[in-house]
């Protein structure tokens, strides 16, 4: 298996690359349900609910239209479709996500930064 370089990653929101992003993360979870009965010597489980949360961040660019749209999505509470690329052709497809947090910061001796946290609603696929 070949290792992946982060330089090939990107974040796509509503079909357009979010400019100036430098990192993203996706946390997938699964909560199997225990079905162990009396008299069994090993625990047994069945599949159950899965979920996902994540975040992405980078340089704040007030001229980037997609960043502006994400700010308005956050303020308006609507959903967004995301694609989180690991390479030029492979990505996690998040059909519906709600932005749950946004952080904007700037320092006199630094640059502007922006980050968003999101909660997935529905399935995530790897394409």
Backbone bond lengths (Angstrom), bond angles and torsions (degrees), N, CA, C in turn:
res aa  C-N    CA-C-N  psi(-1)  N-CA   C-N-CA  omega(-1)  CA-C   N-CA-C  phi
1 X - - - 1.442 - - 1.527 108.91 -
2 X 1.288 116.30 133.76 1.460 121.36 179.76 1.520 110.47 -87.62
3 X 1.308 115.77 139.48 1.460 120.85 175.37 1.520 109.19 -72.54
4 X 1.316 115.46 153.05 1.459 120.72 179.82 1.518 110.62 -104.95
5 X 1.304 116.19 143.35 1.459 122.09 175.01 1.513 109.03 -94.17
6 X 1.311 116.56 136.96 1.454 120.56 178.02 1.517 113.84 -64.51
7 X 1.324 116.96 -15.50 1.468 119.40 -178.80 1.520 112.25 -67.38
8 X 1.340 117.55 -16.62 1.461 120.94 -179.79 1.527 112.36 -91.83
9 X 1.327 117.29 -3.57 1.456 120.94 -177.73 1.516 112.46 -77.93
10 X 1.334 114.67 160.89 1.461 121.10 173.45 1.522 108.73 -165.85
11 X 1.335 114.65 166.47 1.456 122.42 175.69 1.520 107.28 -120.65
12 X 1.335 115.73 128.87 1.455 121.77 177.59 1.522 107.59 -116.86
13 X 1.318 116.40 125.59 1.470 121.91 178.20 1.515 108.25 -118.35
14 X 1.334 115.57 126.44 1.471 121.62 179.05 1.531 111.64 51.81
15 X 1.343 116.34 37.66 1.457 121.20 174.27 1.512 116.90 88.15
16 X 1.340 118.48 0.03 1.464 121.54 -177.98 1.523 110.24 -128.80
17 X 1.331 116.89 138.99 1.462 121.59 179.15 1.528 110.02 -62.57
18 X 1.329 115.17 133.21 1.463 120.81 174.47 1.520 106.74 -81.58
19 X 1.314 117.14 114.32 1.460 121.60 -176.95 1.512 113.45 -66.90
20 X 1.314 115.59 148.75 1.460 124.41 172.22 1.525 115.23 70.27
21 X 1.336 118.24 13.95 1.465 119.54 177.79 1.524 109.34 -77.91
22 X 1.336 115.68 145.28 1.460 120.84 -176.06 1.527 113.21 -123.21
23 X 1.337 117.17 -14.06 1.455 119.05 178.25 1.521 110.52 -161.71
24 X 1.333 114.64 154.38 1.454 120.99 172.45 1.514 108.10 -146.41
25 X 1.333 115.74 157.69 1.457 120.96 174.46 1.520 108.70 -141.07
26 X 1.320 115.99 149.97 1.457 122.71 178.71 1.518 107.01 -136.39
27 X 1.322 116.77 121.67 1.455 122.92 -179.77 1.525 108.78 -109.05
28 X 1.331 116.19 110.48 1.458 122.50 179.96 1.530 108.89 -96.47
29 X 1.333 116.46 143.27 1.462 119.72 179.70 1.525 110.33 -136.21
30 X 1.329 114.88 156.64 1.460 122.21 176.95 1.521 107.10 -144.59
31 X 1.319 117.79 134.02 1.461 122.67 -178.65 1.524 109.96 -120.17
32 X 1.350 118.30 82.15 1.461 119.94 178.94 1.534 111.22 -60.84
33 X 1.325 116.44 151.29 1.456 122.61 -179.51 1.522 108.64 -102.44
34 X 1.327 115.45 130.54 1.468 119.57 -179.76 1.527 110.51 -74.65
35 X 1.336 115.96 136.35 1.467 122.26 179.93 1.534 111.49 -125.53
36 X 1.329 117.69 20.61 1.461 121.86 -178.82 1.526 110.14 -63.24
37 X 1.318 115.71 133.32 1.467 121.41 179.24 1.528 110.05 -109.92
38 X 1.340 115.81 165.47 1.458 120.65 175.93 1.525 110.14 -54.26
39 X 1.325 116.37 142.04 1.453 121.47 175.52 1.516 114.73 87.94
40 X 1.330 118.48 -10.92 1.467 120.33 179.14 1.525 108.92 -84.70
41 X 1.345 116.17 145.83 1.457 119.38 -178.62 1.531 112.61 -100.06
42 X 1.318 117.22 -7.97 1.465 121.60 176.70 1.529 108.60 -126.80
43 X 1.303 115.30 143.66 1.457 119.74 175.33 1.516 109.53 -69.13
44 X 1.324 116.64 147.06 1.456 120.81 175.41 1.525 109.42 -130.74
45 X 1.326 115.29 151.24 1.462 121.58 -174.43 1.526 109.97 -138.30
46 X 1.312 115.45 157.48 1.460 122.05 170.67 1.523 108.04 -123.99
47 X 1.330 117.64 153.79 1.467 120.12 178.84 1.529 110.71 -62.57
48 X 1.293 115.14 151.03 1.460 119.83 178.98 1.520 109.41 -145.05
49 X 1.292 115.55 -142.53 1.462 120.99 -173.12 1.522 113.28 -70.31
50 X 1.309 114.64 141.99 1.457 122.06 173.64 1.522 107.73 -119.39
51 X 1.307 116.06 156.21 1.462 120.44 179.97 1.513 110.12 -153.46
52 X 1.309 115.20 174.05 1.466 119.53 179.68 1.526 109.92 -157.14
53 X 1.312 114.10 146.15 1.459 122.88 170.98 1.524 106.51 -135.95
54 X 1.300 116.48 166.92 1.457 118.87 178.25 1.505 112.41 -171.59
55 X 1.319 113.84 -173.44 1.461 120.55 179.31 1.519 109.12 -157.51
56 X 1.322 115.57 161.40 1.460 121.82 171.10 1.514 108.43 -150.18
57 X 1.329 115.52 151.06 1.462 119.35 -174.51 1.521 110.93 -155.05
58 X 1.319 114.31 165.38 1.457 120.23 178.57 1.507 111.46 175.68
59 X 1.329 114.86 -153.40 1.463 122.00 -178.85 1.527 109.71 -82.03
60 X 1.328 116.36 132.51 1.457 119.70 176.87 1.528 108.82 -74.17
61 X 1.336 115.56 129.40 1.468 121.91 178.93 1.525 107.60 -131.62
62 X 1.332 116.75 101.36 1.467 120.68 -176.43 1.521 112.66 -65.91
63 X 1.333 118.28 -14.92 1.457 121.42 178.10 1.531 112.59 -90.87
64 X 1.337 117.80 -7.51 1.459 121.27 -178.62 1.529 109.53 -80.82
65 X 1.331 116.03 116.47 1.468 121.43 -175.43 1.523 112.48 -62.35
66 X 1.341 118.08 -35.62 1.456 120.08 -178.27 1.523 110.42 -70.85
67 X 1.329 117.51 -39.55 1.461 119.24 174.98 1.527 110.40 -60.50
68 X 1.314 117.35 -42.10 1.461 121.19 176.97 1.519 111.92 -61.29
69 X 1.336 116.37 -41.31 1.462 120.48 178.28 1.527 111.03 -64.79
70 X 1.335 117.56 -38.43 1.460 120.64 178.14 1.527 111.49 -66.09
71 X 1.324 117.02 -38.68 1.467 120.16 176.13 1.522 109.39 -59.83
72 X 1.330 117.03 -45.69 1.464 120.63 179.34 1.527 112.09 -67.33
73 X 1.337 117.59 -34.69 1.461 121.33 175.36 1.518 110.32 -63.10
74 X 1.320 116.30 -43.48 1.463 121.08 178.49 1.523 110.29 -62.53
75 X 1.311 116.78 -48.30 1.466 120.63 -178.60 1.519 112.01 -65.88
76 X 1.329 117.29 -33.16 1.457 121.37 -178.05 1.519 114.60 -87.60
77 X 1.328 117.73 -14.36 1.460 120.71 177.66 1.514 115.15 75.74
78 X 1.330 117.92 19.20 1.456 119.45 179.44 1.527 110.96 -91.81
79 X 1.325 116.05 170.11 1.462 122.17 -177.65 1.518 110.86 -88.18
80 X 1.333 115.18 160.92 1.458 121.72 176.73 1.525 108.67 -139.96
81 X 1.317 116.91 145.97 1.466 122.40 173.72 1.524 108.06 -91.64
82 X 1.337 117.32 134.41 1.461 122.01 -178.15 1.523 111.01 -125.61
83 X 1.309 115.36 147.43 1.457 123.09 168.29 1.522 106.00 -126.75
84 X 1.322 116.01 125.07 1.459 122.40 -178.67 1.525 107.66 -109.95
85 X 1.327 115.72 102.51 1.463 121.67 -173.97 1.522 111.63 -82.25
86 X 1.343 115.46 134.52 1.454 122.41 172.20 1.526 110.92 -101.56
87 X 1.341 115.50 -18.29 1.465 121.91 176.60 1.523 106.95 -153.91
88 X 1.315 116.74 -174.08 1.452 119.55 -179.17 1.519 114.26 -66.71
89 X 1.354 116.98 -19.67 1.462 120.11 -176.42 1.526 114.17 -127.37
90 X 1.302 119.58 -15.16 1.467 123.01 -176.55 1.529 109.74 -107.68
91 X 1.340 115.61 134.71 1.462 119.11 -177.70 1.517 111.32 -157.34
92 X 1.331 115.41 160.53 1.452 123.02 169.75 1.522 107.17 -91.05
93 X 1.312 116.16 126.60 1.458 121.58 -179.72 1.528 108.57 -99.87
94 X 1.322 116.15 116.14 1.458 123.49 178.66 1.520 106.15 -110.39
95 X 1.322 116.35 100.33 1.458 120.57 -174.45 1.517 114.06 -65.37
96 X 1.333 117.04 -39.35 1.462 121.14 -179.68 1.515 109.47 -138.65
97 X 1.318 116.05 122.51 1.462 121.73 176.38 1.522 108.89 -136.00
98 X 1.310 114.80 144.38 1.467 121.14 174.24 1.515 108.20 -109.75
99 X 1.322 116.45 127.41 1.456 120.61 177.03 1.525 107.52 -71.95
100 X 1.334 116.19 123.30 1.461 121.40 -175.47 1.520 112.99 -107.94
101 X 1.305 117.21 -8.46 1.453 120.77 178.85 1.514 110.80 -165.06
102 X 1.307 115.00 147.93 1.464 121.65 176.33 1.518 107.82 -140.28
103 X 1.320 116.32 134.53 1.456 121.28 177.24 1.512 108.32 -125.10
104 X 1.322 115.77 127.38 1.463 122.42 175.45 1.519 107.32 -119.20
105 X 1.322 116.78 134.54 1.465 119.21 178.35 1.520 109.98 -146.98
106 X 1.310 114.11 153.21 1.466 120.92 176.36 1.524 107.60 -152.34
107 X 1.324 115.81 143.42 1.465 121.18 -179.94 1.519 108.91 -125.65
108 X 1.321 115.75 149.18 1.462 120.15 -178.54 1.529 111.14 -60.67
109 X 1.323 117.45 -33.44 1.463 120.75 -179.21 1.527 111.17 -104.83
110 X 1.322 116.87 23.71 1.456 119.16 -176.83 1.514 111.87 -143.10
111 X 1.297 115.69 -148.13 1.454 122.40 -177.11 1.518 109.38 -127.84
112 X 1.306 115.86 170.50 1.450 120.86 175.53 1.518 110.73 -81.28
113 X 1.330 116.81 135.55 1.456 122.93 177.55 1.519 109.20 -122.15
114 X 1.328 116.01 151.95 1.459 121.77 175.47 1.517 108.45 -141.81
115 X 1.332 116.39 144.31 1.463 120.67 175.35 1.517 109.47 -145.96
116 X 1.321 114.71 150.02 1.460 121.88 176.82 1.514 109.08 -128.92
117 X 1.330 116.21 141.91 1.454 123.62 169.67 1.522 107.15 -107.52
118 X 1.332 116.52 149.56 1.461 118.92 179.97 1.521 111.81 -142.06
119 X 1.328 114.48 153.97 1.471 124.28 175.03 1.521 107.00 -115.66
120 X 1.318 117.01 127.14 1.466 121.30 -179.45 1.529 109.55 -82.90
121 X 1.319 115.96 140.36 1.454 122.84 173.58 1.529 107.11 -120.71
122 X 1.326 117.33 109.13 1.452 120.23 -176.82 1.510 112.20 102.63
123 X 1.328 116.85 -170.71 1.468 120.54 -172.67 1.533 114.18 -77.25
124 X 1.318 113.39 155.42 1.463 124.20 170.53 1.518 106.01 -115.65
125 X 1.331 117.48 135.72 1.454 120.92 175.91 1.524 109.15 -123.76
126 X 1.327 115.72 156.66 1.454 121.38 175.09 1.515 107.18 -110.90
127 X 1.312 116.66 120.14 1.460 123.17 -175.20 1.519 109.03 -108.14
